[in-house]
Each structure stands twice: as C-alpha cells, then as structure tokens.
Amino acid sequence: MKIGKMLSVRCKICNKELVSVSNKPVCCGCSNMVIITNDRVTATDLSQVVYLNTGQEKKNTNTLSAKDIEWQEKRSKRKIRKLDFETR
C-alpha cells in the first residue's frame, strides 16, 4: 500500500475544507463542485479554490554545509573595532 502526501484545499464559495484521502474522490457539493482526488483538483471555477497544503516538501536549496553556515553566523556577530585617529 502506497501512502501519498495529503493535499488540502478550501472552496471559497461554501468555505468547506477538503483533504485528499487515498484514491477516493472528495467533493464539496456546492455549485462550484470542487473535487479532489489524489493530487488532482478540479472545479467549475478554480479561482474560487484556495490551496492550503500542497503536500510537497520543500527541498533544501542551500549549497553551504552546516559548518559553513555556523561560521558565517559567528562572523556576522563579531564586533568591529573602531579606530580613532588624531587630527592635527
């Protein structure tokens, strides 16, 4: 049995929140007829549908390692010495 990520949307017309459940289609039942099946959403007017949770995890696009990030944070918190010059 394959467990997919859950997708959730809200219909703006009837304010009903729909959550995908395996292969079973779920419908809001109002005039917009929002139907959610697996990772697909259909409706009469998709501008009246709000995506709450797409079910996709965001990938870490950071190219720096944890050690590099720690070094950068320490560097940004360092104190800068101000030099006082005598004026004649």
N, C-alpha and C positions, 0 to 999 in steps of 0.2 A: 504494500500500500504506500503510495507516494503522498507525502504531506507537503502541500504547497503553501506559499505565503498568502495570508489573508489580505484581501482588498476590501476597503470600505469606502462608501460614497454616501452622499446625502442629497435627496431630492429637495430643491428649493420650493417647489410648489406645495408639497404635503409635509415637508420637514421630517420625513422618515429616513432613518439611517439604515443602510443596507450593508451587510457583511457577507462576503462570498463564503460558501460552505461547500467544499469539495466540488463535485460535478453537478450539484443540484442548482438549478436557476432560482434566483430570488427576485421577486417583483414588488414594487411599492404599491401598485394598484390604483394610482391616481390617473389623471388624464395624460400625464407625461409618460407613463409606463416605463419607468426605469427598470431594466432587467440586468442583473449582474450574474455572470456565470464564469467560474474560474478567474481568469484575468481579463475578461471582456465586459465592457459596459455598453449597453445600448439604451437609447431613449428617443422619444419623439423630438425633443429639443435638448441637445446636450449642453446648451448654455445655461440650462436650469439645473445642472448637476455639479456638485462640488466634490472633488476628491479629498477624502480625509486621510487615508493611508493607502499608499500605492503598493505596499508590501515588498518593495525593493529596498535592499540595504545599500547604503551609500558606501562606495569604495573609498579607501583612504588614498588620496591622490598626493600625499606628502612624500617627497623624494628624500627628505632628510631622515636619518636614523634618530632613535630616541636620545642617543648620546649627543648628537649634533644639536638637537632642539634644546636639550638641557644646557649645553654650552652657550647657545645663543641667548637663552633667558638670563643666565648668570651675567653675560656680557652686557646685556641691556640694562641690568640693575646696578652696574658698577658706578661708583662716584667719579665724577670728573673733577680733577684738580684745577682750580682757577689760579693762574699766575698773575701776581701783581708786579707791575713794572714801575720803577721810579721814573718820574718825569722831571727833567731838569729845566 
